[in-house]
């Protein structure tokens, strides 16, 4: 039986992955506008969009695995959250950032429910 907290965590991770993938899709669309306005930045915009798409996809897969109580998904979610926290810190530094706070809360909860995964 899946604990309610783990189910909520899985759903939140899936939603987070969908949001990141959506940002990647929007960035990919924006890349076409960048190509017209500033062609020298097209490759940078394309790489950024692809990174968001890949991270979003990995996060969604991790969330699905968390729903199924798989240990590989726990490890994958841990890695993705750590990378996202590092990215937030590099982008904004240690400032008030609601996304950073949510990431830290998800990471702490992920650590607390580790024993439910096999």
N, C-alpha and C positions, 0 to 999 in steps of 0.2 A: 504494500500500500504506500502510495506517495504522500508524504507529509504536505500539508497545505502550504507551508512556507516554501518548500522546494518547488511546488507547482507555481506559486506566485513568482519565484525567482526565475523559473524557466520562461514564463510568459513575459516578464520584464526584459530578459535577455533577448528573446525573440523580437519584441517590439523595438528594443535598442538596435538590433541588427537591421530591422526594416528601415528604421530612421537613417542609419548610416548608409545603407544601400540607396535610399532615396536621395540623400545628399550626393552620392556618387553619380546617380542618374542625372540630377540637376546640374552637377558640375560637368558632366559629359555634354549635355545640351549647351551649357555655357561655353564649352571649349570651341564650339562652332562660331560663336560670337567673338571670342578672343581671336580666332583665326582671321576674322575680317578686320578687327580693329587693331590688334597688335600681334601679327603673325610670329614674331620672335618668341612669344610666350606660349605658343600653342602646345609645344611638347611638354612644358612644365604643367600646364593645365590638364592635359590628357593623362599624364602620369598621376597627378593628384586625384583625378576622377576615378582612374582604375584602382588606385589604392583604396579609396573609399568603397568602391564596389566589391573588391576582394574582401576587405575587412568586414563589411556588412554581411556578405555571404557566409563567411566563416563564423561570424557571430550567430547568424540564424541557425546554421548547422549545430553549433554548440548548444543553443537553446533547445533545439529538438532533442539532442542527446541528453540534456539535463532533464527534460520531461520524462525520458525513458530511464533515468537514474544511472547513466553510464559514466564510469570513471574517466574515460577519455574525454568526455564532454566537460567534466569538471575541470580537468587539466587545461583543456582548450579555452574554456571561459576564463580561467585564472590568467592565462597568458594574454588573452585579448584585453581583459580589464587592466592588467599591468601596463600593456602597451598604450592603451588609451589614456591611462593616468599620466604616463610619461609624456605622451603627446600634448595633453592639456597643460602640463607643467612647462614644457618647452615653449608652447605657444603663448601662454598667458602669465607664466611665473606663478608665484604663490600669492594669488589674489582671490577675492571672493568670486567663485565660479560655481554655479549651481550644477553644471554637468560634472565637474570634478567631485563635488560633494556626493552626487548620486553614484558615481563610479566607486568612490571609496566605501560608501554604504553597501553597495552590491558586493564588493570584494570582501568586506568584513563578514557579511552574511554568508557568502560562498564558503568562507573558511569555517564558519560555525556549523554548517550543515554537511561538511565533508563526509562524515561517517554514514550518510544515507546512500552513498554512491558505491557501486561495485563494478 
